[in-house]
Amino acid sequence: MPLIVRPLAAEDIERAAQWYERQAQGLGEEFLNALGRRLADIEAAPERFPRISTRLRRAMLQRFPYAVFFTVIDETIQVVACMHGRRHPARWLRRG
């Protein structure tokens, strides 16, 4: 099933990677690698991740306190957000 990262989610990812890179050289790349592995998991079996609303599912990253929020529409996986676990849910629920 094809996976699309919506523009706002891409911005979330870029900001997070930049923040981690400012913390320690190479950490931003490690974040992106963890994200890439999780996106591959989502693409392979999106239904394995829990629903958090009628349409949205959440996949937690390993090692980093971030989650990927996505929906499946017309046989396409759409990533709507990638946010820190402590962000208020309204930030990503509006996108779903």
C-alpha angles and dihedrals in degrees: 000000000000119000124214124189108212117225096253090051090049088054090050090052094047093049092049093048091049092049092051091046090054089054095053134350110260095016092103089056091049089053091051091048091052089048092049091053091050092047089053089052090050092048092050097048116000093170092065091073119083124258113239095181137004093285108012129085128189130217117187120217120235116245094002124079093234133113132204113223116202145161133204114230124173094343091310126112110223119195106211101175145002108199143164112262092242095057116111111264092234088073093067101023091067089059096054 
